[in-house]
Amino acid sequence: MSRFRSWLWQLVGGDAPYERTLLAEVLSILGEHAFETHKRTAEATRQAFSELSDQAHAGELDGIIPFVRQQRRDEQQFVEGHLNDLRDLAWNLLSALSKVAQGEAQDDAALRQQVQRLTQQTQRPDALNIQALRQTLQSLTSLIEQREQRHRQTLNQLQGQIHHLMRELAQARRESTTDPLTGLYNRRAFEETLRHTVGLNRLFGYPATMLLLDIDHFKQINDTYGHTVGDAALKWIAEQIVRVCKRKSDFAARYGGEEFVIILRETSLRDAQKIAQQLAEQVRKSPLSLPDSEPLRLTVSIGVSELQPHESEDEWLRRTDALLYQAKQAGRDRVAA
């Protein structure tokens, strides 16, 4: 943060258009990856960073440091709070298990005492007291029933706590692998899926293809209409991807900025090209509706490649990226495979 602050003061003190543009891009990226805190929603944070990015473009830098510093504190407090919640749940589970163990020990001692008393009574038939024997048996029965009832109550409590803990962990897992703006998977989830896909291909020879997609002239959209429309365009493209790539095995993620990546398992290059053409056509024919202006027509460039034998994850991704670059160099709004 201290380096960021000193760099920002240098921007304020001089004419540095390139650095201000870079700062605006950094703030925009921070907004893209914002998440909900105890003070504001993820959407509100994205909007705040978008406004700061616009201010940075205009050279208005005064409010940036306080906001970024406070946002960092809020995010740390939010994460620490969730970790504390998980610790509390784990502690409650341990406490419940400890109480069960203590209760078991007390019950075992009481049961042993009653069994010893019953044994002593039955070993002396001449001095057997039916009334005392009945009371001992009733005490044993009562102890066993109480124990079973306590076990059921404890089990219900533990089940509730475990289900709550599992929901918290599942939510944390979803948030860690989901892009908050588009609802698609994020880059982290993509890298994990990429490793699994390549591994399956090496083990069983399953075919797989990758589509790398880029929104054409996205920077111009942001500059012309603002980051709010830019965000709407990203979400709209994500919706088109989900409409076209709708098999359960299809994986779609936001790779970064205006780039999206799709992995189609057990799909040949020919079939993947058809899907890519269908997706490009879907985007081309369906303009994005804007509240106060004409509908915005978007196009995408797509690189498509099939995983080759013995190809690594990085090699496959670089080859697909080269095909995307080829599509953009050829005039955009097209598929290169």
KAZIUR-V300741 format. One record per helix or strand of 2 or more residues. SS is the DSSP state (H for helix, E for strand). FROM is the first residue (numbers start at 1). LEN is the number of residues. If there is no record, write none. Layout:
SS,FROM,LEN  SS,FROM,LEN
This chain:
H,2,12  H,17,16  H,42,17  H,64,59  H,125,3  H,130,48  H,187,18  E,208,8  H,218,8  H,227,18  E,251,6  E,259,7  H,269,17  E,300,7  H,313,17  E,335,2
